[in-house]
Amino acid sequence: VLEQTDSQQTLKFLERANVFLVPLDRQGRWYRYHALFAEALRLRLEQTEGEVIPTLHLRASLWFTEQGYRMDATSHAISAGDWSQAADLIEKEYTLQWGSSDYATVRHWLEKLPNEVMHSRPRLCLAYAKTLFMIAPYTRMERLLHNAESAAQNTMQNFTDESSEPGTSPLSAPAEWENLLGEIAAYRALITGYYLGDGPVTLEFCQYALAHL
């Protein structure tokens, strides 16, 4: 984060000096500060060098990404305001968090993203709609799913336009986007049936999903 090469020695010095540093393992790789001291340090950083904070968060995000700690990487990317990096990480991570039923974390991440970033990412619109099930009105989820479908269709159209140019090879990606359209339609069927009880419209969404999945 600080682009230095003596961090290990500095940590050892701080540990020996008992400067509110707590080791988290026996190998001397992971430490934490006392929470109140850490808060005081962050406040001082904001007061003295606040302009470097986004850069530090971005470096931390990149390091955590390289080490495979995507949850930490995502939080730091959001703190850095690097919305593209954050969106990329959430797209990769949210299915794992979803599998562990950690919907609140996914929703918290997504609510930090600017609307224009969210609406340009169909997977994120779908993920956000899923996190809102049973806690938000039908119209809010339907609007997100409509945005997801529009963004996916636009992406598919771009793939089609690119692959039709002379000298380009056929792309396999459209199949992935077809599948995503099917996922979106399946979820629209779910919320339409659950919230509205509208059988014909639910069936229509189901048939659309089957045609694309």
trRosetta pair geometry for C-beta under 8 A, 3 or more apart (Angstrom, degrees):
i j d omega theta_ij theta_ji phi_ij phi_ji
1 56 5.3 47 -174 -156 105 83
1 59 4.9 139 -124 101 54 124
1 60 5.3 16 -96 -67 112 83
1 63 7.1 -76 -59 -6 75 146
2 7 7.3 145 46 -83 115 110
2 56 7.8 10 -73 -120 58 102
3 59 7.6 -99 -49 -136 87 155
4 7 5.8 126 87 -52 103 84
4 10 7.9 42 110 -14 143 141
6 9 4.8 -44 -177 43 87 116
6 10 5.8 95 122 -28 86 97
7 10 5.5 -57 -148 37 35 114
7 11 6.2 36 155 -21 69 104
8 11 5.8 -53 -150 34 30 111
8 12 6.5 31 152 -18 64 106
8 28 7.4 72 -155 137 93 114
9 12 5.7 -54 -149 36 33 112
9 13 6.3 36 152 -21 66 105
10 13 5.7 -53 -150 35 31 113
10 14 6.3 29 154 -17 65 107
11 14 5.8 -56 -146 38 31 109
11 15 6.2 33 154 -22 65 106
11 21 7.2 172 -158 -172 70 152
11 28 7.1 137 114 180 126 92
11 31 5.9 178 -154 -3 117 148
12 15 5.7 -54 -147 34 30 112
12 16 6.4 27 155 -15 65 105
12 28 6.9 19 -84 -162 88 134
13 16 6.0 -59 -150 38 29 107
13 17 6.1 18 156 -11 66 113
14 17 5.7 -61 -141 45 30 107
14 19 4.7 -78 -160 46 83 119
14 21 4.7 88 131 -23 107 153
14 31 8.0 106 89 159 123 165
15 18 7.6 28 174 -72 32 39
15 21 5.2 -97 -88 95 60 129
15 23 6.4 38 -125 -52 131 103
15 28 7.8 -88 -20 -131 165 98
15 31 7.1 -120 -76 -111 107 141
18 21 7.5 -151 -149 37 24 83
20 33 5.3 38 124 -158 104 83
20 34 4.2 -86 -167 11 105 109
20 37 4.0 60 151 2 163 171
21 31 5.3 -3 -174 -179 99 132
21 32 7.7 157 -154 82 57 30
21 33 6.1 -41 -99 -98 57 62
22 31 6.4 146 74 -162 45 74
22 32 5.3 -22 61 65 99 78
22 33 7.4 138 14 -121 86 12
22 34 6.9 104 -21 -62 114 64
23 26 7.7 85 144 -90 131 29
23 28 6.6 -50 -131 -103 126 53
23 30 7.3 99 -166 85 60 60
23 31 5.5 -45 -103 -102 47 82
24 30 4.1 -59 62 110 116 106
24 31 6.2 -172 -1 -97 91 24
24 32 6.1 66 -50 -7 118 97
25 28 7.4 -104 84 -14 86 21
25 29 5.8 -12 60 44 132 89
25 30 5.1 71 4 41 108 102
27 30 8.0 53 65 11 94 79
32 38 7.4 -35 177 -62 81 139
33 37 4.9 -119 167 89 114 107
33 38 4.0 145 81 -65 121 92
33 41 6.9 9 119 6 176 140
34 37 4.4 72 66 14 94 111
34 38 6.7 -168 83 -12 43 86
35 38 5.7 -55 -147 35 29 113
35 39 6.4 30 154 -21 64 105
36 39 5.6 -51 -150 34 33 113
36 40 6.5 34 150 -19 64 103
37 40 5.5 -52 -149 35 35 112
37 41 6.4 37 151 -20 66 103
38 41 5.7 -53 -149 35 32 112
38 42 6.5 33 153 -19 65 104
39 42 5.8 -53 -149 35 32 111
39 43 6.4 33 153 -19 64 106
40 43 5.7 -54 -149 36 32 112
40 44 6.4 31 153 -18 65 105
41 44 5.8 -55 -149 36 32 109
41 45 6.4 34 152 -21 65 104
42 45 5.6 -53 -150 34 33 113
42 46 6.5 35 152 -21 65 102
43 46 5.7 -52 -151 33 33 112
43 47 6.5 27 153 -16 65 108
44 47 5.7 -59 -149 39 34 110
44 48 5.9 7 162 -1 70 116
45 48 6.3 -70 -135 48 25 93
45 49 5.9 -51 -165 57 67 88
45 50 7.1 119 134 -84 65 52
45 52 8.0 -96 -178 68 101 100
45 53 6.5 114 136 -84 115 101
46 50 4.7 42 -160 -97 51 99
46 53 6.8 15 -95 -57 68 144
47 50 7.0 78 -35 -47 10 104
49 52 4.8 -11 153 21 106 116
49 53 7.6 144 113 -42 76 75
50 53 5.8 -29 -165 -11 48 118
52 55 5.2 -60 -166 44 63 116
52 56 5.9 65 139 -27 86 102
53 56 5.7 -56 -147 35 34 111
53 57 6.4 33 156 -18 67 105
53 79 7.9 -91 152 153 99 102
54 57 5.7 -55 -148 37 33 111
54 58 6.3 34 155 -21 67 105
54 79 7.6 -168 -116 129 58 68
54 80 4.7 100 -163 -152 72 64
54 81 5.6 -37 -129 28 124 106
54 82 7.8 134 -176 -36 101 86
55 58 5.7 -55 -148 35 31 111
55 59 6.5 31 154 -17 65 103
55 80 7.5 109 -63 -136 13 107
56 59 5.8 -53 -150 36 32 110
56 60 6.4 33 152 -18 64 106
57 60 5.6 -55 -150 37 33 113
57 61 6.3 37 151 -24 66 104
57 76 4.6 -174 -173 -171 78 80
57 77 7.4 169 145 -78 100 17
57 79 4.2 -138 -143 98 150 104
57 80 3.7 -165 97 -65 112 86
58 61 5.5 -49 -148 32 33 115
58 62 6.5 32 154 -18 65 103
58 76 7.2 171 -81 145 20 100
58 77 7.1 65 -114 -113 61 57
58 80 4.1 115 -60 -140 77 155
58 82 5.5 93 -108 -27 105 139
58 85 7.4 109 -136 39 88 165
59 62 5.8 -54 -149 36 32 110
59 63 6.4 32 153 -19 65 105
60 63 5.7 -56 -148 37 32 111
60 64 6.2 28 156 -16 67 107
60 72 7.7 -94 153 151 101 101
60 73 7.9 -169 127 -114 69 52
60 76 4.3 -133 95 -145 106 156
61 64 6.0 -57 -146 39 28 107
61 65 6.3 33 153 -23 63 107
61 72 8.0 -166 -113 126 53 69
61 73 4.8 90 -160 -160 66 66
61 74 7.6 112 -137 -53 104 12
61 76 3.8 -161 -66 95 82 110
61 77 4.2 109 -136 -60 152 74
61 80 6.1 -89 -11 -3 137 138
61 82 7.0 -157 59 48 163 134
61 85 6.3 85 136 141 144 139
61 89 7.8 -105 -170 -47 110 155
62 65 5.6 -52 -149 33 31 116
62 66 6.5 32 154 -19 64 104
62 73 7.6 107 -57 -138 13 105
63 66 5.8 -56 -152 35 32 111
63 67 6.4 18 154 -9 66 111
63 73 8.0 -164 70 -99 50 92
64 67 5.8 -63 -145 45 32 105
64 69 4.2 -80 -166 75 91 102
64 70 7.2 150 136 -90 100 21
64 72 4.3 -135 -145 95 151 105
64 73 3.7 -163 96 -68 111 80
64 76 6.4 134 16 20 137 136
65 68 7.8 49 178 -63 28 20
65 69 7.7 -87 -63 60 23 61
65 70 6.7 56 -113 -104 63 66
65 73 4.3 104 -60 -131 73 151
65 89 7.0 -104 -99 -99 110 117
69 72 4.4 3 136 33 114 115
69 73 6.0 140 95 -25 69 92
70 73 5.0 -54 -140 41 38 118
70 74 6.0 45 157 -27 69 100
70 89 5.6 177 -168 -163 96 100
70 92 6.3 -114 -151 99 153 113
70 93 4.6 -170 127 -85 129 120
70 96 7.9 99 66 44 134 144
71 74 5.8 -52 -151 30 28 111
71 75 6.7 26 153 -16 62 104
71 93 6.5 149 -75 -159 60 145
71 97 7.7 119 -96 -75 106 114
71 105 7.5 -24 -140 175 111 143
72 75 5.8 -54 -149 35 35 110
72 76 6.4 27 156 -13 67 108
73 76 6.1 -62 -150 41 29 106
73 77 6.3 31 153 -22 66 108
73 89 5.6 -156 109 -130 106 147
74 77 5.7 -55 -146 34 30 111
74 78 6.5 30 155 -18 64 104
74 86 6.1 89 -155 -143 69 72
74 89 4.3 -167 -89 120 85 133
74 90 6.0 104 -135 -68 128 70
74 93 5.9 -87 -49 24 142 159
74 109 6.0 -20 157 -124 128 133
75 78 5.9 -56 -153 35 30 111
75 79 6.4 28 151 -16 64 108
75 109 7.9 -95 -82 -100 59 97
76 79 5.4 -52 -144 40 36 112
76 80 6.1 37 153 -21 67 106
77 80 5.6 -56 -147 38 31 112
77 82 5.0 -84 -162 68 80 102
77 85 4.3 -139 -143 108 129 107
77 86 3.9 176 119 -75 116 76
77 89 5.9 149 20 12 154 142
78 81 7.6 38 177 -69 32 31
78 86 4.9 97 -70 -119 67 140
78 109 6.6 -133 -65 -141 145 73
78 112 4.8 33 -156 122 126 153
78 113 7.8 -85 -118 -66 99 66
80 85 7.5 -3 73 62 129 135
82 85 4.1 14 125 29 117 119
82 86 6.1 143 90 -21 68 89
83 86 5.4 -54 -141 40 34 114
83 87 6.0 36 159 -22 68 105
83 113 6.0 110 -147 -139 104 82
83 114 6.1 -31 -117 18 156 101
83 117 4.6 -110 162 -90 129 158
84 87 5.9 -54 -146 35 27 109
84 88 6.4 29 154 -20 62 105
84 117 7.5 -134 -74 -132 50 119
85 88 5.8 -54 -150 34 30 113
85 89 6.4 26 155 -16 64 108
86 89 5.9 -60 -150 38 30 109
86 90 6.3 28 155 -19 67 107
86 109 7.3 -172 177 -172 106 100
86 112 7.5 -93 169 97 153 116
86 113 6.6 -171 108 -90 126 97
87 90 5.8 -53 -143 36 31 109
87 91 6.4 36 156 -23 63 104
87 113 6.4 85 -79 -121 93 138
87 117 5.6 -141 -65 171 137 114
87 121 5.5 -159 -171 -57 125 158
87 124 6.3 -60 -148 -57 93 150
88 91 5.9 -57 -155 31 28 113
88 92 6.8 18 152 -11 63 108
89 92 5.8 -63 -153 40 34 106
89 93 5.7 12 159 -8 72 120
90 93 5.9 -67 -132 47 29 100
90 94 5.4 36 173 -42 71 107
90 106 7.4 116 -159 -143 102 76
90 109 5.3 167 -106 138 123 139
90 110 6.8 132 -169 -75 154 75
90 113 7.8 -83 5 -51 159 134
90 124 6.3 57 105 -107 126 108
90 127 7.4 -180 151 84 106 163
91 94 6.8 -33 -122 12 17 108
91 121 6.8 -119 -73 -171 118 129
91 123 5.2 73 -129 93 99 140
91 124 6.5 -71 -78 -60 85 89
93 96 5.7 -65 -165 40 53 110
93 97 6.0 44 146 -17 85 108
94 97 5.5 -57 -146 42 40 110
94 98 5.8 47 152 -28 70 104
94 106 4.9 84 -136 -125 98 120
94 109 7.7 -140 -86 65 101 142
94 123 8.0 159 48 148 135 103
94 124 7.9 143 -16 -111 157 65
94 127 4.8 5 149 -140 160 146
95 98 5.3 -48 -143 34 32 117
95 99 6.5 39 153 -24 62 101
96 99 5.7 -50 -152 30 32 113
96 100 6.9 15 153 -5 62 106
97 100 5.9 -65 -152 45 35 101
97 102 4.3 -84 -171 70 88 109
97 103 7.7 143 137 -78 100 28
97 105 5.5 -118 -158 77 141 120
97 106 5.1 162 101 -55 138 102
98 101 7.5 36 -177 -79 35 26
98 102 7.5 -94 -69 52 22 68
98 103 7.1 55 -115 -87 64 70
98 106 6.6 29 -65 -45 79 155
98 127 7.6 -116 -64 -138 129 96
98 130 7.3 8 -122 121 127 144
102 105 4.6 2 152 19 109 118
102 106 6.7 121 109 -16 78 90
103 106 5.8 -60 -155 40 40 110
103 107 6.0 37 152 -19 73 109
103 130 7.6 -130 -131 122 111 87
103 131 4.8 159 -175 -130 98 83
104 107 5.7 -56 -145 39 31 111
104 108 6.2 36 154 -24 65 106
104 131 7.8 142 -81 -159 25 115
105 108 5.6 -53 -148 33 30 113
105 109 6.5 32 154 -19 64 103
106 109 5.8 -54 -153 34 31 111
106 110 6.3 24 155 -15 66 110
106 127 6.1 -115 173 165 128 113
106 128 8.0 -155 140 -90 98 51
106 131 5.4 -157 94 -79 108 136
107 110 5.8 -59 -144 40 31 108
107 111 6.2 30 159 -21 66 109
107 128 7.0 105 -118 -134 67 67
107 131 4.0 179 -72 157 99 146
107 132 7.4 128 -114 -61 121 67
108 111 6.1 -58 -147 35 26 109
108 112 7.0 29 153 -24 59 104
109 112 6.0 -64 -167 25 33 112
109 113 7.4 33 146 -27 65 100
110 113 5.8 -46 -160 16 44 114
110 118 6.6 83 -170 -111 89 117
110 124 6.2 163 -123 -174 109 99
110 127 6.6 -174 -75 102 143 107
110 128 4.6 -173 158 -90 158 103
110 131 7.0 165 30 29 141 150
113 117 4.7 -115 178 83 108 123
113 118 5.0 129 105 -57 124 92
113 124 7.2 -20 50 172 167 148
114 117 4.8 91 63 5 83 104
114 118 7.1 -153 95 -5 42 89
115 118 5.5 -58 -147 39 35 113
115 119 5.9 25 161 -15 71 111
116 119 6.0 -55 -138 41 28 106
116 120 6.4 26 160 -19 61 110
117 120 6.1 -64 -152 36 27 107
117 121 6.7 6 157 -5 63 115
117 124 7.9 -19 131 79 79 163
118 121 6.3 -82 -156 43 28 99
118 124 5.5 -126 -143 115 65 125
118 125 6.3 110 163 -75 84 75
118 128 6.8 20 -158 -24 123 153
118 147 7.9 35 125 129 88 146
119 125 6.7 63 -114 -75 42 122
119 147 5.0 -83 -136 -174 85 131
119 151 6.6 178 163 -64 56 130
120 151 6.0 154 -154 -132 27 129
121 124 3.9 41 104 16 119 116
121 125 6.7 162 91 -16 65 82
121 151 6.8 -9 48 154 6 158
122 125 5.5 -53 -148 35 37 113
122 126 6.3 37 155 -18 68 104
122 147 7.7 -171 -111 121 66 68
122 148 4.1 99 -154 -161 77 70
122 149 7.2 115 -136 -52 120 17
122 151 4.1 -171 -61 85 90 112
122 152 4.1 63 -93 -53 172 88
122 155 7.1 -109 -5 3 127 134
122 180 6.1 90 112 154 131 135
122 184 7.1 -60 178 -68 112 137
123 126 5.7 -55 -151 38 32 112
123 127 6.2 34 151 -21 66 107
123 148 7.6 122 -46 -142 16 110
123 180 6.8 -76 -78 -137 81 129
124 127 5.4 -48 -142 37 35 113
124 128 6.2 37 156 -21 66 103
125 128 5.9 -54 -147 35 28 110
125 129 6.5 31 153 -20 62 105
125 144 4.8 180 -173 179 87 82
125 145 6.9 159 140 -89 106 28
125 147 4.9 -150 -134 91 152 103
125 148 3.6 -161 89 -70 125 93
125 151 6.8 139 3 23 141 138
126 129 5.8 -54 -150 35 30 112
126 130 6.6 32 152 -21 63 105
126 144 7.6 163 -77 139 26 102
126 145 6.8 68 -102 -111 66 71
126 148 4.8 103 -51 -135 80 158
126 180 7.5 -137 -26 -168 156 92
126 183 6.4 40 -154 119 154 113
126 184 5.6 -104 -96 -95 118 83
126 187 6.6 136 -152 25 93 158
127 130 5.7 -56 -154 33 32 113
127 131 6.7 29 152 -19 66 104
128 131 5.8 -54 -150 34 35 109
128 132 6.6 28 153 -18 65 109
128 144 5.6 -128 88 -156 107 148
129 132 5.9 -65 -153 37 32 110
129 133 7.6 60 148 -52 61 80
129 141 4.5 100 -151 -152 93 82
129 144 4.2 -178 -68 93 101 131
129 145 5.2 60 -92 -56 167 86
129 148 7.2 -82 -8 -20 133 140
129 187 6.5 107 109 142 129 141
129 191 7.7 -87 170 -39 113 151
130 133 6.0 -21 -165 -20 41 112
130 187 6.8 -79 -78 -136 87 143
132 135 5.8 -118 -162 65 53 87
132 136 3.7 -22 -180 17 113 133
132 140 6.4 -109 160 107 156 117
132 141 5.4 -165 87 -82 124 98
132 144 7.6 127 24 12 142 154
133 136 7.8 -33 -60 35 13 90
133 141 7.1 70 -83 -102 59 149
133 191 7.1 -128 -115 -92 91 103
136 140 4.6 -85 159 70 120 137
136 141 6.0 133 92 -44 115 92
137 140 5.0 100 64 0 81 100
137 141 7.5 -157 97 2 47 85
138 141 6.0 -66 -156 42 35 105
138 142 5.8 33 154 -21 73 113
138 191 6.0 152 -136 161 86 110
138 192 7.9 98 -159 -95 125 45
138 195 4.0 152 -85 143 125 160
138 196 6.5 99 -143 -46 166 93
139 142 5.6 -55 -140 39 30 112
139 143 6.3 36 158 -24 64 104
140 143 5.9 -53 -152 31 28 112
140 144 6.8 27 151 -16 61 105
141 144 5.7 -55 -153 36 35 111
141 145 6.3 30 153 -16 69 107
141 191 5.4 -145 108 -140 140 166
142 145 5.7 -56 -145 40 32 109
142 146 6.2 38 153 -23 66 104
142 188 7.0 80 -123 -130 75 91
142 191 6.8 -154 -67 103 80 137
142 192 7.9 83 -95 -73 113 84
143 146 5.7 -50 -146 34 30 113
143 147 6.5 32 152 -18 62 104
144 147 5.7 -55 -153 36 32 112
144 148 6.4 36 149 -22 65 105
145 148 5.3 -47 -146 33 36 117
145 149 6.4 38 153 -20 65 102
145 184 5.6 148 -162 -169 90 94
145 187 6.2 -156 -112 95 132 110
145 188 5.1 158 148 -77 154 96
145 191 7.7 -171 -21 32 151 140
146 149 5.8 -52 -149 34 31 111
146 150 6.4 31 153 -18 64 106
147 150 5.8 -55 -147 37 31 110
147 151 6.2 29 157 -17 66 108
148 151 6.0 -58 -147 38 27 108
148 152 6.2 26 156 -18 64 109
148 184 5.0 -173 109 -117 121 132
149 152 5.8 -57 -146 38 29 110
149 153 6.3 28 156 -18 65 108
149 181 6.5 77 -133 -131 79 79
149 184 5.1 174 -74 130 84 152
149 185 7.6 83 -99 -61 121 74
150 153 5.9 -56 -147 37 29 110
150 154 6.4 30 154 -20 64 106
151 154 5.7 -54 -148 35 31 113
151 155 6.5 32 153 -20 64 105
152 155 5.7 -54 -150 35 32 111
152 156 6.4 34 152 -20 65 105
152 177 5.4 162 -171 -165 91 95
152 180 5.2 -157 -128 105 138 119
152 181 5.3 178 123 -73 143 81
152 184 6.7 -156 5 -13 152 148
153 156 5.6 -51 -147 36 33 113
153 157 6.4 36 152 -22 64 104
153 181 7.2 79 -67 -97 76 123
154 157 5.6 -53 -150 33 32 113
154 158 6.6 34 151 -20 64 103
155 158 5.6 -53 -153 33 34 112
155 159 6.6 36 150 -19 65 102
155 177 5.7 -159 96 -117 111 143
156 159 5.6 -52 -151 34 34 112
156 160 6.4 36 150 -21 66 105
156 174 5.7 83 -140 -131 87 86
156 177 4.6 -173 -76 117 96 147
156 178 7.4 95 -110 -60 135 64
156 181 7.7 -8 -39 -43 145 128
157 160 5.5 -52 -149 35 33 114
157 161 6.3 34 152 -20 66 104
158 161 5.7 -53 -147 36 32 111
158 162 6.3 29 156 -17 65 107
159 162 5.9 -58 -147 38 29 108
159 163 6.1 19 160 -13 66 112
159 171 5.4 -122 -169 78 106 148
159 173 5.5 -141 -123 86 144 114
159 174 5.1 -179 111 -69 145 90
159 177 7.0 -179 7 7 148 147
160 163 6.1 -61 -142 41 26 104
160 164 6.3 25 159 -23 62 112
160 174 7.0 75 -64 -93 78 135
161 164 6.0 -62 -150 32 26 110
161 165 7.5 40 151 -37 59 94
162 165 6.1 -43 -167 5 38 114
162 168 6.3 -163 151 -165 71 169
162 171 7.2 44 89 -27 110 142
163 168 5.5 -143 -135 113 40 127
163 169 7.6 -55 -137 97 87 33
163 170 5.8 56 -161 -128 127 45
163 171 4.9 -117 -78 3 126 101
163 174 7.9 -67 -5 -29 151 125
164 168 7.6 14 43 56 17 126
165 168 4.9 67 70 -5 87 126
168 171 7.9 -19 154 -40 113 95
171 174 6.2 102 95 -12 99 90
172 175 5.9 -39 178 22 67 114
172 176 7.4 67 130 -18 76 100
173 176 5.3 -53 -160 31 52 116
173 177 6.5 43 149 -15 78 102
174 177 5.5 -58 -148 40 40 108
174 178 6.2 48 152 -26 70 100
175 178 5.5 -46 -148 31 34 116
175 179 6.6 36 152 -20 62 103
176 179 5.7 -54 -156 34 31 113
176 180 6.6 33 147 -20 64 104
177 180 5.3 -47 -147 33 40 115
177 181 6.5 47 151 -22 66 97
178 181 5.7 -51 -155 32 33 113
178 182 6.7 34 147 -18 63 104
178 212 4.9 -153 177 -166 77 85
178 213 7.9 -176 134 -83 84 17
179 182 5.5 -53 -155 34 36 115
179 183 6.6 40 147 -22 66 101
179 212 6.8 175 -94 144 23 85
179 213 5.9 64 -134 -134 66 51
180 183 5.4 -47 -149 31 37 115
180 184 6.5 38 152 -20 66 102
181 184 5.7 -52 -149 35 32 112
181 185 6.4 31 153 -18 65 107
181 208 8.0 -94 147 153 97 99
181 212 4.5 -91 90 177 103 159
182 185 5.7 -55 -146 38 31 110
182 186 6.2 35 154 -23 65 105
182 208 7.7 -171 -116 127 59 68
182 209 4.6 93 -163 -159 72 62
182 210 7.3 125 -141 -43 112 11
182 211 7.5 -167 -99 68 100 52
182 212 3.5 -165 -62 91 91 96
182 213 3.3 173 162 -60 158 73
183 186 5.7 -55 -149 33 30 113
183 187 6.6 23 155 -14 64 105
183 209 7.5 106 -58 -139 13 103
183 213 7.2 110 -50 -97 58 99
184 187 6.0 -60 -154 38 30 106
184 188 6.4 32 149 -20 65 105
185 188 5.5 -52 -147 35 34 113
185 189 6.5 40 150 -23 65 100
185 205 5.0 -176 -178 -171 81 78
185 206 7.7 169 141 -81 101 16
185 208 4.3 -134 -153 100 151 106
185 209 3.9 -163 96 -70 111 79
185 212 6.6 113 15 36 137 131
186 189 5.6 -50 -154 30 33 114
186 190 6.6 37 147 -22 63 102
186 205 7.3 155 -92 146 20 99
186 206 7.2 63 -114 -113 62 56
186 209 4.1 99 -62 -130 77 150
186 213 7.2 46 -44 -59 126 132
187 190 5.3 -45 -149 30 40 117
187 191 6.5 28 158 -10 69 102
188 191 6.3 -57 -144 42 31 99
188 192 5.9 31 157 -21 66 113
188 205 4.7 -141 96 -143 100 143
189 192 5.9 -61 -143 39 26 110
189 193 6.2 21 161 -14 64 110
189 202 5.0 90 -157 -161 76 69
189 203 7.9 96 -135 -63 112 13
189 205 3.6 -171 -71 99 83 120
189 206 4.7 96 -122 -60 154 72
189 209 6.3 -74 -12 -17 134 136
190 193 6.2 -65 -152 39 23 104
190 194 6.0 10 160 -11 64 116
191 194 5.7 -58 -135 45 32 107
191 195 5.4 7 174 1 72 117
192 195 6.8 -58 -122 48 18 91
192 196 5.3 -35 -167 38 58 119
192 198 5.6 -65 168 54 98 104
192 201 5.4 -116 173 110 144 109
192 202 4.8 -172 98 -84 111 77
192 205 6.1 137 24 2 143 149
193 196 7.3 -48 -85 57 9 76
193 197 6.7 49 -166 -105 45 31
193 198 7.3 -112 -92 52 43 58
193 199 7.5 59 -115 -96 87 45
193 202 4.1 73 -67 -117 93 145
196 201 7.4 -11 93 64 140 133
198 201 4.3 11 122 34 122 114
198 202 5.9 151 89 -23 68 90
199 202 5.7 -63 -144 38 26 113
199 203 6.2 25 161 -20 66 107
200 203 5.7 -55 -148 35 29 111
200 204 6.5 33 153 -23 63 104
201 204 5.4 -48 -149 31 36 116
201 205 6.6 35 152 -17 65 101
202 205 5.9 -56 -154 36 32 109
202 206 6.4 34 148 -21 65 106
203 206 5.4 -53 -148 35 35 115
203 207 6.4 35 154 -19 67 103
204 207 5.9 -53 -150 35 30 109
204 208 6.5 31 151 -18 63 106
205 208 5.6 -54 -149 36 34 113
205 209 6.3 38 151 -23 66 103
206 209 5.6 -52 -150 33 31 113
206 210 6.5 31 153 -18 64 105
207 210 5.7 -52 -148 36 33 112
207 211 6.4 35 152 -23 64 106
208 211 5.7 -56 -152 33 31 113
208 212 6.6 8 157 -4 65 112
209 212 6.3 -77 -153 45 29 97
209 213 5.7 22 163 -24 73 114
210 213 6.2 -49 -123 31 27 106
